[in-house]
Each structure stands twice: as C-alpha cells, then as structure tokens.
C-alpha cells in the first residue's frame, strides 16, 4: 500500500529530524556524500585544465586516491572516535573543504594525489562515526531500516543539489578551477555552520 509506506516514511523523517543527534548525523553525512559525488564529476573537467592530462582514466584514478584516503580515515575513526566523543569528527569535516580549496589551484599531479588522499582521509574520519550515530539513534526510535531510508533521502537530495549547482556554474561559463574552489568553500561553510550549531547544543 503506497499510501501507508509514504505515511510511515514521513513519520520516520519527522521523528529523526526532531532528534538532535539524528539530525546532526543526517545533515553531516549528506554533505559528505554530496561532496563526493560532485567531486567525481568535477575531476573529469578539472584534470585536463589543471594538469594538462587528457587521459580519460586519470579522473578515475584520482577518485581512487580519495577512496584510499577514506579507508585510512575510517580506520583512524574506529580507534579514536566513539559516540560519546562524536564531536571529534568536526575538525575533520572542516578540513574536507580546506583540502578541496587547496586542491583546486594545484597544477602538480603528485600534490593533487596527496590532497585527494587527505580529502578522503578527512572524509572517512568524519562520516563513519556519523553513520554509526544515526544507526544507534534510528534503532532507538524508528528502526534501523527506516533510518537508512531517511538517510538515503537526505543524501540523494544533497547530491542532486550540489551536482545541480555545479551544472549551473558550468553552464554560466565559470572556470573549472573557480568552480572547484567555490565547491570547497561551500563544503567548508556548510560543515562550519553545522559544527557551530552542534557545539552550541552542548
């Protein structure tokens, strides 16, 4: 029954949105996945301009550098972050934006790889504990399955928003280097506002 499914989803969405920990996790992880999807798209246009490399496999290889960093960051988070000290992830979240802004202006392949690994490491350290927090709060309130459904809704909405912004900037002939820098600034500002509101709650 579609109407029943929609009603249950809206109820779960409302419940999690009014839970401060769940809301923090939903918004924070959505920013991360929105950033990741846009960065992969951005690399395709950025590589030929910034690095003068026209090899179509290079953007995919650079995305792989981000993935390696995420694995490293996730491993560090497993040892250094718990649900009791979840706010430790906030500086890492801010560094995602900083590293992307630095990455935007590099013209060296080696430096680009290092910065993308750092982007991934900061992202892995940031997002893994947020996912754990959401699963915990979701299990306590609406159930783990409903929490995942709401999380997917938030993440896909954020991905569509950021990719849409990238397309708008591209259609208006904004240089890809500037788009990358603006994109990093948006991530930094978004997580900065989220961090400020989170710390004010404590």
C-alpha positions in Angstrom: 0.0 0.0 0.0 1.9 3.1 -1.3 -0.1 5.5 1.0 0.9 3.5 4.1 4.5 3.4 3.0 4.6 7.2 2.4 2.9 7.8 5.8 5.5 5.6 7.6 8.4 7.3 5.8 7.1 10.8 6.6 6.7 9.7 10.3 10.2 8.4 10.4 11.5 11.5 8.7 9.8 13.8 11.2 11.0 11.7 14.2 14.6 11.7 13.1 14.6 15.4 12.1 13.5 16.4 15.6 16.2 14.2 17.3 19.3 16.5 17.6 21.8 13.6 17.2 20.0 12.0 14.3 19.5 15.4 12.6 23.2 16.2 13.0 24.2 12.9 11.5 21.7 13.1 8.6 22.9 16.6 7.6 26.5 15.9 8.2 26.7 12.6 6.2 24.6 14.1 3.4 27.0 16.9 2.9 29.9 14.4 2.7 28.2 12.2 0.1 27.0 15.2 -1.9 30.6 16.4 -1.9 31.9 13.0 -3.0 29.5 12.7 -5.9 30.2 16.3 -7.1 34.0 15.9 -6.8 33.9 12.8 -9.0 32.1 14.8 -11.7 34.3 17.8 -11.2 37.5 15.8 -11.7 36.5 15.0 -15.3 36.6 18.7 -16.2 39.4 19.7 -13.8 42.1 17.2 -14.8 42.6 18.4 -18.5 42.6 22.1 -17.4 44.7 22.0 -14.2 47.1 19.1 -15.0 47.1 19.2 -18.9 46.3 15.5 -18.9 43.8 14.3 -21.4 43.9 10.6 -20.4 40.3 9.7 -19.6 41.4 7.2 -17.0 43.1 9.8 -14.9 39.9 11.2 -13.2 39.0 7.6 -12.2 42.5 7.1 -10.8 42.3 10.3 -8.8 38.9 9.1 -7.4 40.7 6.0 -6.3 43.1 8.2 -4.3 40.1 9.6 -2.5 38.8 6.0 -1.8 42.2 5.1 -0.3 42.0 8.1 2.0 38.5 7.2 3.1 39.7 3.7 4.1 42.6 5.2 6.2 40.3 7.8 7.8 37.7 5.2 8.6 40.4 3.0 10.3 41.5 6.0 12.4 38.0 6.9 13.4 37.4 3.3 14.6 40.2 3.8 17.1 39.8 7.4 18.1 36.1 8.2 18.0 33.1 6.9 19.9 29.5 8.0 20.2 30.5 9.7 23.5 33.0 12.0 21.8 31.4 12.2 18.4 32.3 15.9 18.2 35.9 14.9 17.4 34.8 14.5 13.8 34.0 18.2 13.3 37.6 19.4 12.6 38.0 16.6 10.0 34.8 17.7 8.4 36.1 21.3 8.1 39.3 20.0 6.6 37.4 18.4 3.7 36.5 21.9 2.4 40.0 23.3 3.1 41.7 20.5 1.2 39.4 20.8 -1.7 40.1 24.6 -1.9 43.8 23.9 -1.9 43.4 21.1 -4.5 41.5 23.5 -6.8 44.6 25.5 -7.6 47.3 22.8 -7.8 49.0 22.1 -11.1 51.1 19.1 -9.9 49.8 15.5 -10.2 51.7 14.4 -7.1 50.3 17.3 -5.0 46.8 16.6 -6.4 47.0 12.9 -5.4 48.3 13.8 -1.9 45.5 16.4 -1.4 42.8 13.9 -2.6 44.1 11.2 -0.2 43.8 13.8 2.6 40.3 14.7 1.4 39.4 11.1 1.6 41.0 10.6 5.0 39.3 13.6 6.5 36.0 12.3 4.9 36.4 8.8 6.3 37.2 10.0 9.7 34.2 12.3 9.6 31.5 10.2 8.1 31.9 6.8 9.6 31.1 7.9 13.2 28.2 9.9 11.9 26.7 6.8 10.2 27.2 4.9 13.5 25.4 7.6 15.4 22.5 7.6 13.0 22.2 3.8 13.2 22.1 4.0 17.0 19.5 6.8 17.2 17.5 5.2 14.4 17.4 1.8 16.2 16.2 3.6 19.3 13.4 5.5 17.6 12.1 4.4 14.2 14.1 1.3 13.5 17.3 0.8 11.5 15.5 0.2 8.2 13.6 3.4 8.4 16.7 5.3 9.4 18.5 4.0 6.3 15.6 5.1 4.1 15.6 8.6 5.6 19.4 8.8 5.3 19.2 7.8 1.6 16.6 10.5 1.0 18.8 13.2 2.6 21.9 12.1 0.8 20.3 11.9 -2.6 18.7 15.3 -2.1 22.1 16.8 -1.2 23.8 15.1 -4.1 21.2 16.4 -6.6 21.6 19.9 -5.1 25.3 20.1 -5.3 25.5 18.5 -8.7 22.8 20.9 -9.9 24.8 23.8 -8.6 27.9 22.5 -10.4 26.0 22.3 -13.7 24.6 25.8 -13.3 28.1 27.2 -12.7 29.4 25.3 -15.7 26.5 26.5 -17.9 27.4 30.1 -16.9 31.0 29.5 -18.1 32.6 29.8 -14.7 36.2 28.4 -15.0 36.5 24.9 -13.6 39.3 26.0 -11.2 37.0 28.6 -9.8 34.1 26.0 -9.5 36.4 23.7 -7.6 37.4 26.4 -5.2 33.8 27.6 -4.7 32.7 24.0 -4.2 35.3 23.6 -1.4 34.2 26.8 0.1 30.6 25.6 0.2 31.6 22.4 1.9 33.7 24.4 4.5 30.8 26.8 5.1 28.2 24.1 5.4 30.1 22.0 7.9 31.2 25.1 9.7 27.6 26.1 10.3 26.7 22.5 11.3 29.7 22.4 13.7 28.7 25.8 15.3 25.1 24.7 15.9 26.3 21.3 17.2 28.7 22.9 19.7 26.1 25.4 20.9 23.8 22.5 21.9 26.4 21.1 24.4 
